[in-house]
Each structure stands twice: as C-alpha cells, then as structure tokens.
C-alpha cells in the first residue's frame, strides 16, 4: 500500500524522526494497512489513537498540530 499520509504536520514530523507507519501500527495494536488507511483519511482515526500517537512519538507537540487537517471550523450557512 502506497504511503499517502494526509496530515502534513504528522508526515513532516514522522520524516524528521524517521518513524514508520509500521512503528505506529505496533503501538496502536492494528495492522499496518489499517493504520495507513487512517493516516491517509480513507478510514476515521479516533481521538484516542491520535493522542496515543502524539504521546508516544511526539510528546508535547499537540494533537491539534499533528492532525491540523481535522481541526476544521464549519462556516455558518
């Protein structure tokens, strides 16, 4: 499965720290392909998973920073 991480800050931080999707999948206790689907936004990532990724690999960086694309304000109609 091609690595297409949709979260640009997460993707950049993973590259800086040389962290693989496989490493994240091991911490989450999920298959690599499942985690890849979540990080490419083909499947929904849970808040618990986002915090686990942040706390394990990027402590202090903040979930809102790492997953900025999920922090979208809806405009009033």
N, C-alpha and C positions, 0 to 999 in steps of 0.2 A: 504494500500500500504506500503510495507516494505521500511524503510528509508535507502537508499544506496547513500549517498552524495559522489559524485565523486571527489570533490575538498577537498583534505586532510587538507589544512590550514583552510579553511572555516569550515569544520567539527570539527576540533580541537577547534577553537575559539567559535563556537556555543556551544560546550560542556562546555568550561570554563565559559561561561557567561549564561549558561542554557537557550539558545534561541532555540525555536522550529520552525519547518517548518511552523506551523500554524501562529506564530507571523510574520514571514517573508511574508507569503501569505497575511496577513491583510494589511501590508504596501504596498505590490505590487498591491493590489486590484485584486488578482487572486485566483482561487480555490487552496486549499491545494494540491490536486493531481497534478495540473498543475505545481505548484512550485516544488513539489517533483520530477516530471519528468525533469524539467530544472536542478535541482541540481544533478540529477543522470546522466545527459547528454543524456537523451533519447529525449529531446527537446532542442532547442537552447535558451540560455539565452541572452538577449540583453545587450548591453553596458549600456544603461540607467538603466536597472534592477540591474546590477552588482554595479553601482555607488550608486543607492538608498539603496541597502543592506549595502554597505560599510559605507555610510554617516549616515544611521540611527542606525545601530547596532555596527559598528566597526570603528568609526571615527579616521582617521589618520593612519589606518593600511595599507591602499592602496589596490586598486583593483588587481594590479599585484600580490601582496602577497596572497590575499584571493582566487583568481582564477588562481593560478600559472599554472595549467594544461592547460589553454587556451593560455598561453604565450609560444608558441612552434615555434622555428625557423625551417624553411624548409631548408633542405640541398640542395645545388645545384646538379643538375643531372649530 
